[in-house]
Amino acid sequence: MNWNQKNRFVLTLASMLLLCLCWGSAIAQTRFSSNNLITFGSDAIVAEKQVVKNVTAIAGSVKILNGGYVTGDAVAIGGDVALKSGVRVDGDVSAIGGAILKEEGVTIGGSAAAVLGEGQSVFHNLKRWGLLGFLMQVYLFSAAVYGLVVATIAGIGIVVMLIVPDVLPPITAAIDQFPLRSGLWGLGATISVIMLTNLTTGSLLGTALLPVVNLLVILTVLLGAISMGRLIGHRIPIVANRPPLQQFLVGMLILALVGLIPVAGGLVLVALTFFGFGGVLFAQLEKQQLGQLGRKIVPPKILEPSTDPSQEV
């Protein structure tokens, strides 16, 4: 891709983003009804004794007035679901970041679940804490969850390095020596999994295949994350000559600190996930091809198992 092509690509991408933003602003406060009621940035209100198929409010609350009837689901994302007396919902009632408020005589045919609401809507908490306070609450919650995830990955990584120490060196070497191809493998595999999920969801093939695919993806991403931690630790000069396990722990600590950086840290982790995911696939699936080309994935010297028992994992 030459410079002009890159410029056209960037301009096209920017135009599409601008178009999406303008379109999003235009549909805010707008309702679409073809037997479904959907609102963006405002409350979705089902009038008294009105019948709709599904009702959804994004960044708003769902309010179903007396005698209202929803034949499908009622969902509020970032708000409450308020059900007045005599309301009937045949499907599920869900409030993500809000609460479900019911009066007497309400009938719900499916399940009713409030996720992350803790009895109060996101907007209520926003008014209560202010914007900065609310963002700090979200950040602290996200940081706690992220810290737990990193600690879990580190624990699994320690077990892997102690039980099967020969698994990681080829993967870390593949990422280290062929970063571009590893990243492309990760990106391509991610797109393939998304397409496969969309094409087979709800079918008999999808029911049988997707659980296996999802499990394999989780295991591959986990192994890739462990490998990235191992490689990052190996690249830190002060621990470059330390035992592999110590390098791994330092690498995971660095990943934990990077992930605490708002926005930018998340983007870095997403990129590293692609490289780790692709590195696992590249190391396993291109062994034969690389051998035919006379190129082998050989771990760097420092990554090779040491003959010193004190250096072994």
Buried (B, 14 or more C-beta within 10 A) or exposed (E): EEEEEEEEEEEEEEEEEEEEEEEEEEBBEEBEEEEBBBBBBBBBBBEEEBEBBBBBBBBBBBBBBBBBBBBBBBBBBBBBBBBBEBBBBBBBBBBBBBBBBBEEEBEBBBEBEBEEBEEBBBBBBBEEBEEEEBEEBBEEEBBEEBEEEBEEBBEBBBEBBEEEBEBBBBBBBBBBBBBEBBBBBBBEBBEEBEEBBEEBEEEEEBEEBBEEBEEEBEEBBBBBBBBBBBBBBBBBEEBEEBBBBBBBBBBBBBBBEBBBEEEEBBEBBEEBBBBBBBBBBBBEEBBEEBEEEEEEBEBEEEBEEEEEEEBBB
